[in-house]
Amino acid sequence: MSFSFLRCAIVLAAATSAACASASPVTTSRDADLDATLSAIVKDTGVPSVSVARIEGGRIVAVGVAGERAAGQAATRATRYNVASLTKPVAAEVVLRLASEGRFSLDDRMADAWVDPDIARDPRHALLTPRFALAHQTGFPNWRGPSGLAFIADPGGAPGYSGEGYEYVAHYAQALTGDRLDQQAQRLVFGPLGLRAIAFTATGTDAADIASSRREGQWHTPVFRARPSAADDLLTTAADYAAFVVSVMQGEGVSPSLQAERRRVQADRRDEICAGIPVNVCPDHAGFTLGWELFDFGGTLYYLHTGMDEDTFALAYWTPSTRSGTVILTNSPDGYRAVLPVLDAIGADATFVDMLRAQASR
């Protein structure tokens, strides 16, 4: 199950309060302090484990972890988590970097290189573009049903969260370049950043390093894919995902024009997001942009994505104004319970957190 901002806000209502690729090395004392904070949060919330990376000034300044990655086995900073839909920002970044190389533009017709056979007879396939895929405007459902892929709305209209849209643009990019999305990710993102603990599959790695999940009091074997998905089930540590966020924040590999596109809402959802919350915590603009959800408070931008499946909950956010952000990974669908306590404890951006809290209380 994939997870967008509004659904995140709904389940955050149950949250309770509780007590590297960076330019500089992580400060050990800050790591230890974060470990202690997370230990208290794990105890208070019942989440099996939490791994957090904190970004300040464009650097990873602390990485902490607490709890168990499996029954009787402590999670460590090297533990990798299935981050569900946090896969999508990575896929989007690959697409943007390919576009920055001149392989295609965001508004090219994907039908010129790829058409899914399921929709080949529907003329609306000719309207699909990479932009619509990255901004959840393909008109596809989240996932195709037993009878295959079909439109549920016209492309380019009202946004509708869709993993299928991300899979579609990945097929398109492969058709143009000859390489799968994971291969391009290695060339364009993971390799240049020296990231070794982030991958679309567990191929060639030790599955014992992947966190098992706990739900309803029972432990379950780790979930990972044999074939890469552009929309789901990326495996990573908090530190590696934070290094990826830093690279995005710095605009590495993305042309200035596409960076400008990412700074504006592509598919408006402000009315949905602001419904039932105080005006003073409502953003001026909000909705999907290219790979992220974007919230604009008087020109101060916040980027967010979450991920939730039956085995995990994960969240990443960042703001270019202070070049700060946070990555939170857990190995339980109840991991949402740790989000507000973590953000409160680390003193995260008050404007952004106040919006989340308002969403949680409505």
C-alpha positions in Angstrom: 0.0 0.0 0.0 1.4 3.4 -0.9 1.0 6.4 1.2 0.5 10.1 0.3 0.4 13.1 2.5 -3.3 13.2 3.4 -3.3 9.6 4.5 -0.1 10.3 6.5 -2.0 13.1 8.2 -4.9 10.9 9.1 -2.9 8.2 10.8 -0.6 10.7 12.5 -3.7 11.5 14.6 -2.7 8.5 16.6 0.8 9.8 17.3 1.8 10.6 20.8 4.4 13.1 22.1 7.6 11.8 23.8 10.4 12.9 25.3 28.0 9.6 4.8 27.9 11.9 1.9 28.0 15.0 4.0 30.7 17.6 3.7 31.8 17.1 7.3 31.8 13.9 9.5 28.9 13.1 11.7 29.5 14.3 15.3 29.6 11.2 17.5 28.1 12.9 20.5 25.1 14.1 18.5 24.7 10.5 17.3 24.7 9.2 20.9 22.2 11.9 22.0 19.9 11.0 19.1 20.2 7.3 20.0 19.1 8.1 23.5 16.2 10.1 22.3 15.0 7.4 19.9 15.3 4.8 22.6 12.8 6.7 24.7 10.5 7.1 21.7 10.6 3.4 20.8 9.7 2.6 24.4 6.9 5.1 24.5 5.3 4.3 21.2 5.9 0.6 20.9 7.5 1.0 17.4 10.0 -1.9 17.0 12.8 0.3 15.7 13.4 3.8 14.4 16.4 5.0 12.4 16.8 8.8 11.8 19.2 11.0 9.9 19.1 14.7 10.5 20.3 17.2 7.9 21.3 20.8 8.8 23.0 23.3 6.6 23.2 20.9 3.8 25.1 18.3 5.8 24.2 15.1 7.7 24.8 16.1 11.3 23.5 13.1 13.2 22.3 9.5 12.5 20.6 7.6 15.3 18.9 4.3 15.7 17.1 2.4 18.5 15.0 -0.8 18.8 15.1 -4.2 17.2 15.5 -5.0 13.5 14.4 -8.6 14.2 13.4 -10.6 17.3 16.2 -10.1 19.9 18.5 -8.4 17.3 19.3 -4.7 17.8 18.9 -2.3 14.8 22.1 -0.6 13.8 23.1 2.3 11.6 23.9 -0.3 8.9 20.4 -1.8 9.0 18.5 -1.3 5.8 14.8 -0.7 5.7 12.1 -1.2 3.1 10.9 2.4 2.6 7.9 1.7 0.4 6.8 4.8 -1.5 10.0 6.7 -0.6 11.2 5.0 -3.7 9.3 7.5 -5.8 11.5 10.6 -5.1 14.6 8.5 -6.2 12.8 7.4 -9.4 11.8 11.0 -10.1 15.3 12.2 -9.6 16.6 9.7 -12.1 14.0 10.9 -14.6 15.0 14.5 -14.0 18.7 13.8 -14.4 18.0 11.9 -17.7 15.9 14.9 -18.9 18.8 17.2 -17.9 21.0 15.1 -20.1 18.7 15.9 -23.0 17.3 12.4 -23.4 13.7 13.8 -23.4 11.7 16.7 -22.0 9.0 16.6 -19.3 6.3 17.3 -21.9 7.3 14.8 -24.5 4.7 12.2 -25.5 5.6 9.0 -23.9 3.6 7.2 -26.5 6.4 7.9 -29.0 8.6 5.4 -27.2 6.3 3.3 -25.0 2.7 2.3 -24.7 1.4 -0.2 -22.2 -0.5 -2.9 -24.2 -3.3 -2.7 -21.7 -4.2 0.9 -22.8 -3.1 0.8 -26.4 -6.7 1.0 -27.6 -7.5 4.0 -25.4 -6.6 7.2 -27.3 -5.8 8.9 -24.0 -2.4 7.1 -23.9 -1.2 9.7 -26.4 -1.6 12.4 -23.7 0.8 10.9 -21.2 4.0 12.8 -20.5 6.8 12.4 -17.9 5.5 15.5 -16.1 2.1 13.9 -15.6 3.7 10.7 -14.3 5.9 12.5 -11.7 3.1 14.8 -10.6 0.4 12.0 -10.3 -1.7 13.3 -13.1 -1.7 10.2 -15.4 -5.3 9.3 -14.7 -4.2 5.8 -13.5 -5.2 4.2 -10.3 -2.5 3.6 -7.7 -2.1 0.0 -8.9 -3.6 -1.9 -11.8 -6.3 -4.4 -11.1 -6.7 -8.1 -12.0 -7.9 -7.1 -15.5 -4.9 -4.9 -16.2 -4.1 -1.2 -16.4 -6.9 1.3 -17.3 -7.5 5.0 -17.0 -9.8 6.1 -14.2 -9.5 9.8 -15.2 -8.2 11.9 -18.1 -4.4 12.6 -18.1 -3.5 16.1 -16.9 -6.6 16.6 -14.8 -7.1 16.4 -11.1 -4.2 14.6 -9.3 -4.6 11.0 -8.2 -1.8 9.3 -6.4 -0.5 6.5 -8.7 2.4 4.0 -8.4 1.5 2.9 -11.9 2.4 6.4 -13.2 5.9 5.9 -11.9 6.2 2.5 -13.3 5.0 3.9 -16.7 7.6 6.6 -16.8 10.3 4.1 -15.9 9.3 1.9 -18.8 9.4 5.0 -21.0 12.9 5.9 -19.9 14.1 2.3 -20.4 12.6 2.3 -23.9 14.6 5.5 -24.8 17.9 4.7 -23.1 18.1 0.9 -23.2 18.8 0.7 -19.4 16.5 -0.1 -16.5 15.7 2.6 -13.9 17.9 0.9 -11.3 20.9 0.9 -13.7 20.4 4.6 -14.4 20.1 5.3 -10.7 23.4 3.6 -10.1 25.0 5.7 -12.9 23.4 9.0 -12.1 22.8 9.0 -8.3 24.1 6.1 -6.2 27.5 5.8 -7.9 28.5 9.5 -7.9 27.4 9.8 -4.3 29.2 6.6 -3.2 26.1 5.1 -1.8 26.3 1.4 -1.2 23.4 0.7 1.1 20.6 1.9 -1.1 19.2 -0.4 -3.9 16.0 -1.3 -5.7 16.5 -5.0 -5.0 18.4 -7.2 -2.5 20.4 -8.9 -5.4 24.0 -9.4 -4.4 23.5 -8.3 -0.8 23.0 -10.0 2.5 19.3 -10.2 3.2 20.1 -10.6 6.9 21.0 -6.8 6.9 17.4 -5.9 6.0 15.0 -5.1 8.9 12.3 -7.6 9.5 8.9 -6.2 10.2 6.6 -6.5 13.2 2.9 -6.0 13.1 0.2 -7.0 15.5 2.9 -8.4 17.8 4.3 -10.8 15.3 7.7 -10.7 13.4 7.7 -11.2 9.6 10.5 -11.8 7.2 11.9 -8.8 5.3 10.1 -7.7 2.2 12.2 -7.0 -0.9 11.8 -7.3 -4.7 13.5 -9.6 -7.1 12.8 -7.0 -9.9 13.1 -3.2 -9.4 10.1 -1.0 -9.0 10.0 2.7 -9.6 7.3 3.1 -7.0 7.8 0.8 -4.1 10.1 -1.2 -1.9 13.5 0.6 -2.2 16.0 -0.7 0.5 18.2 1.8 2.3 19.7 3.1 5.5 18.7 6.4 6.9 22.2 7.8 6.3 22.1 6.8 2.6 18.7 8.2 2.0 19.7 11.4 3.7 22.8 11.7 1.5 20.4 11.3 -1.5 18.2 14.1 -0.1 21.3 16.4 0.3 22.1 15.8 -3.4 18.6 16.7 -4.4 18.7 19.8 -2.2 21.9 20.9 -3.9 20.4 20.4 -7.3 23.1 18.0 -8.4 22.7 16.6 -11.9 19.5 18.6 -12.6 19.4 21.5 -14.9 18.4 25.0 -13.6 15.2 25.0 -15.6 14.1 21.7 -14.1 15.1 22.8 -10.6 12.8 25.8 -11.2 10.0 23.4 -12.2 10.5 21.4 -9.0 10.1 24.7 -7.0 6.4 25.1 -8.1 3.3 23.0 -7.4 2.5 21.0 -10.5 -0.8 19.6 -9.4 -2.7 21.7 -6.8 -4.1 20.0 -3.7 -4.3 23.0 -1.3 -8.0 22.8 -0.7 -7.7 19.1 0.4 -4.7 19.8 2.6 -6.2 22.8 4.3 -9.7 21.4 4.9 -10.4 21.5 8.6 -7.2 23.1 9.8 -6.5 26.6 11.1 -5.7 29.2 8.5 -2.5 30.2 10.2 -1.0 26.7 9.6 -2.3 26.4 6.0 0.3 26.8 3.2 -0.2 29.4 0.5 0.3 26.7 -2.1 0.4 22.9 -1.8 0.3 19.9 -4.0 2.4 17.4 -6.0 5.6 18.6 -7.6 8.1 16.4 -9.4 8.7 13.5 -7.1 7.6 15.2 -3.9 4.7 16.9 -2.2 5.4 20.6 -1.9 4.2 23.1 0.7 4.8 26.8 0.2 4.5 29.1 3.2 5.1 32.7 2.0 7.9 31.5 -0.3 9.5 29.1 2.2 9.2 25.7 0.6 9.0 22.3 2.3 9.2 19.0 0.4 7.7 15.8 1.8 7.3 12.2 0.9 6.1 9.3 3.0 6.0 5.5 2.5 3.7 2.9 4.1 3.1 -0.7 3.5 2.1 -3.5 5.8 5.8 -3.8 6.8 7.0 -0.3 7.1 6.4 3.4 7.6 9.0 6.0 6.4 9.1 9.8 6.0 11.5 12.3 4.5 11.3 16.0 4.3 13.6 18.9 3.5 13.5 22.7 3.1 15.9 24.6 0.8 15.7 27.8 2.9 17.8 26.4 5.7 19.1 23.3 3.8 17.7 21.1 6.6 15.6 18.0 6.7 15.0 14.7 8.4 14.7 11.0 7.3 12.7 8.7 9.6 12.6 4.9 8.9 10.8 2.2 10.8 10.0 -1.5 10.4 6.3 -1.4 11.2 3.1 0.1 9.7 2.7 1.6 13.2 5.9 3.5 12.7 3.8 6.7 12.1 3.5 6.9 15.9 7.2 7.9 16.1 7.0 10.8 13.6 5.8 13.7 15.6 7.8 12.7 18.7 10.9 12.5 16.6 10.3 15.9 14.9 9.4 17.5 18.3 12.5 16.0 20.0 15.0 17.2 17.3 13.4 20.7 17.1 12.4 20.4 13.4 11.0 23.3 11.4 8.1 24.6 13.5 6.1 25.8 10.5 6.1 22.5 8.8 5.5 20.5 12.0 2.7 22.7 13.1 1.0 21.9 9.8 1.4 18.2 10.4 0.1 18.5 13.9 -3.0 20.3 12.7 -3.6 17.7 10.1 -3.3 15.0 12.8 -5.8 16.7 15.1 -8.6 17.4 12.6 
